[in-house]
């Protein structure tokens, strides 16, 4: 078996195993995908170099928010709803995407992502090239400490994260 095929097979197997143990979309502690027909409000999120605008957002338990996410920066950025634990679980996948050329600092190679079976299409997350926009619709849990961060290697570590501040009442 050639070396790149062996590495690719091991990578896909590792990702499949990681998905079983660290699937943030099925971790009800961070909420769940929202229903577009039941959106309570819409918020615009700008992703710039190592920061989100706004950096803090007040939410209510059970509230469904449509996040209109725009990458206004010069680099690829991700809007990912989660916790430090879910982001740590996602770190290896993002680093492998960089190492294998699925992603560079400024571009996404969707063809390579499809070949590896990784379209990076979790409901709690969106990965965007500079100038792109997209949306995430999310329903918030009853409580907990969740936030949003950019898992592109080095970005979270540089402080590219924000917080959701839970308000009382639905």
HUZIZI-V62752 format. One record per helix or strand of 3 or more residues. SS is the DSSP state (H for helix, E for strand). FROM is the first residue (numbers start at 1). TO is the last residue. If there is no record, write none. Layout:
ss = {SS | SS}
from = {FROM | FROM}
to = {TO | TO}
This chain:
ss = {H | H | H | H | E | E | E | E | E | H | H | E | E | E | E}
from = {3 | 24 | 28 | 36 | 41 | 51 | 56 | 64 | 77 | 84 | 110 | 125 | 133 | 147 | 161}
to = {21 | 26 | 30 | 38 | 48 | 53 | 60 | 71 | 82 | 99 | 115 | 128 | 139 | 149 | 167}
